[in-house]
Amino acid sequence: MSSPKTVLAFDFGMKHIGVAIGQSITKTATPVTTLTARDGIPKWNEIGELIEKWRPQALIVGVPLKMDDSEQLMTFCARRFINRLKVKFKLPVHEVDERLTSWEAQQRISKLKQRKIKSENEIHAISAVVLIEQWMGENH
């Protein structure tokens, strides 16, 4: 099976879910938005609208693990989100170890001193960009 050309990534969180779009042909990723969630549950219609707009061939979700590779409550919550994505949208979903993606996103933002951050939530969408780049580096 050929690799996906367009992927939509989600940086899962209990209050915010960052979203980015990526292209495996150009190996680029761009932040899209940050969705709000309530106890890890997004407004599924907003995710549906993003999938309809971008038409990805696959989805990517960051899975948080502890530094010693052990799982935690957030790991369980992220996997529940993954399972719901699979059922609702019938697309392949790839897990990516998200350790340190928020740190990487913060580093990127701090390096862009001339750019004004529109909101604190922007970090979540940039974390989703990092997830795509990590996935592409590991799989393509």
Secondary structure, 3 states (H helix, E strand, C coil): CCCCCEEEEEECCCCEEEEEEEECCCCEEEEEEEEEEECCEECHHHHHHHHHHHCCCEEEEEECCCCCCCCCHHHHHHHHHHHHHHHHHCCCEEEEECCCHHHHHHHHHHHCCCCCCCCCCHHHHHHHHHHHHHHHHHHC
